[in-house]
Amino acid sequence: MLRKLVRGVYRWIRPVKQNWPHLVEKLQNYKPKMYHHSVVWQRPRRDRVKCNTDGASKGNLGDSSFGFCIRNLIMQRQNELEW
């Protein structure tokens, strides 16, 4: 049963042996890989405007929304999309 749990939740952990101590050891030594990337907004040149956008969707025709703003706050809008 624990083997099924490990296989279902932690698919990338491949326990070779079938015994309990080996599974526990694999789980105790597991360290998730985490990556991060910083993104910093940069002010546009004086003769330019910048439009920042974002959107989200729950599935392919599910709830969706979007937002945008044109810096330095010339206009902004957000809305839900209906499918």
C-alpha positions in Angstrom: 0.0 0.0 0.0 2.8 2.4 0.8 4.4 1.5 -2.5 1.2 2.6 -4.3 1.2 5.8 -2.4 4.8 6.6 -3.3 4.1 5.7 -6.9 1.0 7.8 -7.0 2.2 10.9 -5.1 6.0 10.9 -5.7 6.1 9.5 -9.3 9.7 10.6 -9.7 10.9 8.4 -6.7 11.6 5.0 -8.0 12.1 2.6 -5.1 13.9 -0.5 -6.3 13.5 -2.7 -3.3 10.1 -3.9 -2.1 10.8 -3.7 1.7 9.5 -1.1 4.1 12.9 0.2 5.4 14.0 1.0 1.9 10.8 3.0 1.1 11.2 4.9 4.3 14.8 5.7 3.6 13.9 6.9 0.1 11.2 9.2 1.5 13.5 10.6 4.3 16.3 11.4 1.8 14.0 13.0 -0.7 14.8 16.7 -1.4 12.5 18.5 -3.8 14.2 20.6 -6.5 13.1 24.2 -6.4 13.9 26.8 -8.9 13.2 30.5 -8.8 13.7 33.4 -11.2 13.3 37.0 -10.3 11.5 39.4 -12.6 11.7 43.1 -11.9 9.6 45.7 -13.7 11.7 48.3 -15.5 10.4 51.8 -16.2 10.1 52.5 -19.9 11.9 55.4 -21.6 10.1 58.8 -21.4 8.9 58.6 -25.0 7.4 55.1 -24.5 4.6 53.4 -22.6 4.6 49.9 -21.2 1.6 47.5 -21.2 1.8 44.8 -18.5 -0.6 41.8 -18.9 -1.6 38.8 -17.0 -4.2 36.0 -17.4 -5.3 32.8 -15.7 -7.5 29.9 -16.7 -9.0 26.8 -14.9 -8.8 24.3 -17.7 -9.4 24.7 -21.4 -12.9 26.2 -21.5 -13.1 26.9 -17.8 -13.2 30.0 -15.7 -10.7 32.6 -17.2 -9.7 36.1 -16.4 -7.3 38.7 -17.7 -5.8 42.0 -16.6 -3.6 44.7 -18.0 -2.3 48.1 -17.3 -0.5 50.7 -19.4 2.2 52.3 -17.4 2.5 55.0 -16.0 -1.1 54.4 -15.3 -2.7 55.7 -18.4 -5.3 52.9 -18.3 -6.0 49.7 -16.6 -8.7 47.0 -16.9 -9.5 43.5 -15.7 -12.4 41.2 -16.5 -13.6 37.6 -16.4 -14.0 35.8 -19.7 -17.2 33.9 -20.5 -17.0 30.7 -22.6 
